[in-house]
Amino acid sequence: MNLKSVKFLVQVLVGALLLSMMVFYASKVLERKDAYNKYEAFFREENDFDVLFFGSSNMQLMVNPLQLWNEYGITSYNFGNTSERLPVTYWTIKNALEYATPKVVVIEISQFGQTEKYKDMYSVHLAWDRFPLSPTKIKAVYDILSPSDPRYELLFNLILYHDRWKELTEQDFSRSYSKERGYSANYEYIVYERPEYKFRIDNSATETEGAMYLERTVKELQEKGIQVMFVHSPEVNSEEKQARINAVTLLAQKYNIPFIDFTVMDDSVIDYSTDLSDTDHVNIKGATKLTHYLGEYLINNYDLISHAGESSYADWNSSYEKFKAASEGIVLKKSE
């Protein structure tokens, strides 16, 4: 190869590299920042996580990792995501385990019995946009989305966000992100009476695709030596939905998994007249009580140790203090 050809090849390679860098930068600026804001702290964490929490928005508003840190020295991350179905949770867990090796995975199962693989594209984007392109992410997209769905938007999100330049703000150029480790606090309340349910199992719920994916999740986690735990957040359910939730007990018994159902447990952890923001979600008062309960359970039933006082966890202390300062003194507003 002569000198002229070498120079041309170098120019082509440099041009391709510069173009790739420009596309990458444009993609980061134009993408919606909700996924980045929620999950960036997970990827920035230098230490491993003791516990990872997964599920729908019920989980997102239910467990505060910074409170767990302050009370027990446990490091955790809350992957709870709006309207997330269990098949999406399965792949979210597989993606997350490429970056962390927790001792315990806790799965909130309020979506058990749902027949669809995913609720809507926004929910899937929020769950997976922050995960880098990888063989696991590609498998997830092609498994959950059908050929008629916009799969490439999830693999190359510039396709979806390319025209957001009209609505860009200063925040789109900022690389700041939430330090609350996935938790989202709600400051509203609505008054309910705690319902009572006649125990019944809807066996048809065990035949849904969501149930199949949940069982796959359990098998694969146990094969990796990761402990699994099921929880169901406090809800004001219909008898039909609670019967579907009750079917989780069959899977829990089959694989010897603890299952805490806060909706029907004998002594309610929350006060239904002050601690719910709607029929499905707790507010910050409810989350504080549930987080404390789960912290006690985790520290007493699993081989977890406190990292409090270890210098490499200093950011957890400062994050907690900032959250405490921001949330202290806020008066809950009655939801209309």
BELLINVEN-V776955 format. One record per backbone hydrogen bond with DSSP energy under -0.5 kcal/mol. CO is the residue of the C=O (numbers start at 1). NH is the residue of the N-H. E is the energy in kcal/mol with one decimal. If there is no record, write none. Layout:
co=CO nh=NH e=E
co=CO nh=NH e=E
//
This chain:
co=2 nh=6 e=-2.0
co=3 nh=7 e=-2.4
co=4 nh=8 e=-2.0
co=5 nh=9 e=-2.4
co=6 nh=10 e=-2.6
co=7 nh=11 e=-2.4
co=8 nh=12 e=-2.3
co=9 nh=13 e=-2.5
co=10 nh=14 e=-2.8
co=11 nh=15 e=-2.5
co=12 nh=16 e=-2.5
co=13 nh=17 e=-2.4
co=14 nh=18 e=-2.7
co=15 nh=19 e=-2.5
co=16 nh=20 e=-2.4
co=17 nh=21 e=-2.4
co=18 nh=22 e=-2.2
co=19 nh=23 e=-2.5
co=20 nh=24 e=-2.6
co=21 nh=25 e=-2.4
co=22 nh=26 e=-2.7
co=23 nh=27 e=-2.5
co=24 nh=28 e=-2.0
co=25 nh=29 e=-2.2
co=26 nh=30 e=-2.7
co=27 nh=31 e=-1.9
co=33 nh=37 e=-3.1
co=34 nh=38 e=-2.0
co=35 nh=39 e=-2.4
co=36 nh=40 e=-2.1
co=37 nh=178 e=-1.3
co=39 nh=42 e=-1.1
co=39 nh=43 e=-1.2
co=40 nh=44 e=-1.8
co=41 nh=45 e=-0.9
co=50 nh=103 e=-2.0
co=50 nh=104 e=-1.8
co=51 nh=77 e=-1.2
co=52 nh=106 e=-2.6
co=53 nh=79 e=-3.2
co=54 nh=108 e=-2.5
co=55 nh=81 e=-2.0
co=56 nh=59 e=-1.1
co=56 nh=60 e=-1.6
co=57 nh=61 e=-2.1
co=59 nh=62 e=-1.4
co=59 nh=63 e=-1.6
co=60 nh=184 e=-1.8
co=63 nh=65 e=-0.7
co=64 nh=67 e=-0.6
co=64 nh=68 e=-1.9
co=65 nh=69 e=-2.2
co=66 nh=70 e=-2.3
co=67 nh=71 e=-2.6
co=68 nh=72 e=-2.5
co=68 nh=73 e=-0.6
co=68 nh=74 e=-1.1
co=69 nh=73 e=-2.1
co=73 nh=307 e=-1.8
co=75 nh=50 e=-1.7
co=75 nh=51 e=-1.9
co=77 nh=53 e=-2.9
co=77 nh=79 e=-0.7
co=81 nh=84 e=-1.9
co=85 nh=88 e=-0.6
co=85 nh=89 e=-2.0
co=86 nh=90 e=-2.3
co=87 nh=91 e=-1.4
co=88 nh=92 e=-2.4
co=89 nh=93 e=-2.6
co=90 nh=94 e=-1.8
co=91 nh=95 e=-2.3
co=92 nh=96 e=-2.6
co=93 nh=97 e=-2.3
co=95 nh=98 e=-1.4
co=96 nh=99 e=-2.1
co=96 nh=100 e=-0.9
co=103 nh=227 e=-2.4
co=104 nh=52 e=-1.9
co=105 nh=229 e=-2.0
co=106 nh=54 e=-2.7
co=107 nh=231 e=-2.2
co=109 nh=112 e=-2.0
co=111 nh=114 e=-2.0
co=114 nh=210 e=-0.9
co=117 nh=88 e=-0.7
co=120 nh=124 e=-1.4
co=121 nh=125 e=-2.8
co=122 nh=126 e=-2.7
co=123 nh=127 e=-1.8
co=124 nh=128 e=-2.2
co=125 nh=129 e=-2.8
co=128 nh=131 e=-1.0
co=134 nh=138 e=-2.4
co=135 nh=139 e=-2.3
co=136 nh=140 e=-2.3
co=137 nh=141 e=-2.4
co=138 nh=142 e=-2.3
co=139 nh=143 e=-1.7
co=140 nh=144 e=-2.6
co=141 nh=145 e=-2.2
co=146 nh=149 e=-2.0
co=149 nh=151 e=-2.2
co=150 nh=153 e=-1.0
co=150 nh=154 e=-0.6
co=151 nh=154 e=-1.5
co=151 nh=155 e=-1.1
co=152 nh=156 e=-3.0
co=156 nh=159 e=-2.1
co=157 nh=160 e=-0.6
co=157 nh=161 e=-2.5
co=158 nh=162 e=-1.3
co=161 nh=164 e=-2.1
co=163 nh=166 e=-0.9
co=164 nh=167 e=-2.0
co=165 nh=168 e=-0.8
co=169 nh=172 e=-1.2
co=169 nh=173 e=-0.5
co=170 nh=173 e=-1.2
co=171 nh=174 e=-0.8
co=180 nh=183 e=-1.5
co=181 nh=78 e=-2.7
co=186 nh=284 e=-2.7
co=187 nh=333 e=-2.5
co=189 nh=335 e=-3.7
co=197 nh=199 e=-0.6
co=200 nh=202 e=-0.5
co=201 nh=203 e=-1.0
co=202 nh=205 e=-1.7
co=203 nh=206 e=-1.2
co=204 nh=207 e=-1.4
co=205 nh=208 e=-1.1
co=208 nh=212 e=-1.7
co=209 nh=213 e=-2.5
co=210 nh=214 e=-2.2
co=211 nh=215 e=-2.2
co=212 nh=216 e=-2.1
co=213 nh=217 e=-2.4
co=214 nh=218 e=-2.3
co=215 nh=219 e=-2.5
co=216 nh=220 e=-2.4
co=217 nh=221 e=-2.4
co=218 nh=222 e=-2.6
co=219 nh=223 e=-2.1
co=220 nh=224 e=-1.1
co=221 nh=226 e=-2.6
co=222 nh=225 e=-1.1
co=227 nh=105 e=-2.6
co=228 nh=258 e=-0.6
co=229 nh=107 e=-2.8
co=230 nh=260 e=-2.4
co=231 nh=109 e=-2.3
co=232 nh=262 e=-2.2
co=235 nh=237 e=-0.8
co=238 nh=242 e=-2.2
co=239 nh=243 e=-1.8
co=240 nh=244 e=-1.4
co=241 nh=245 e=-2.4
co=242 nh=246 e=-2.5
co=243 nh=202 e=-2.3
co=243 nh=247 e=-0.7
co=244 nh=247 e=-0.7
co=245 nh=248 e=-2.1
co=246 nh=249 e=-1.7
co=247 nh=250 e=-1.1
co=247 nh=251 e=-0.8
co=248 nh=252 e=-2.6
co=249 nh=253 e=-2.4
co=250 nh=254 e=-1.9
co=251 nh=255 e=-1.8
co=252 nh=257 e=-3.0
co=253 nh=256 e=-0.7
co=258 nh=230 e=-2.8
co=259 nh=261 e=-0.7
co=260 nh=232 e=-2.2
co=260 nh=262 e=-0.9
co=261 nh=264 e=-0.7
co=261 nh=265 e=-1.3
co=266 nh=268 e=-0.7
co=270 nh=272 e=-0.6
co=271 nh=274 e=-1.7
co=271 nh=275 e=-2.8
co=272 nh=192 e=-1.7
co=275 nh=283 e=-1.9
co=276 nh=190 e=-2.1
co=279 nh=236 e=-2.4
co=281 nh=277 e=-2.6
co=281 nh=278 e=-1.2
co=283 nh=287 e=-2.7
co=284 nh=288 e=-2.2
co=285 nh=289 e=-1.6
co=286 nh=290 e=-2.6
co=287 nh=291 e=-3.0
co=288 nh=292 e=-1.7
co=289 nh=293 e=-2.1
co=290 nh=294 e=-2.8
co=291 nh=295 e=-2.5
co=292 nh=296 e=-2.3
co=293 nh=297 e=-2.2
co=294 nh=298 e=-3.0
co=295 nh=299 e=-2.5
co=296 nh=300 e=-1.5
co=297 nh=301 e=-1.4
co=298 nh=302 e=-1.7
co=302 nh=304 e=-2.4
co=307 nh=310 e=-2.2
co=310 nh=313 e=-1.9
co=311 nh=314 e=-1.4
co=313 nh=316 e=-1.2
co=313 nh=317 e=-1.0
co=314 nh=318 e=-1.9
co=315 nh=319 e=-2.4
co=316 nh=320 e=-2.2
co=317 nh=321 e=-2.3
co=318 nh=322 e=-2.0
co=319 nh=323 e=-2.3
co=320 nh=324 e=-3.0
co=321 nh=325 e=-2.3
co=322 nh=326 e=-2.0
co=323 nh=327 e=-1.9
co=324 nh=328 e=-2.2
co=327 nh=330 e=-1.5
co=333 nh=189 e=-2.1
//
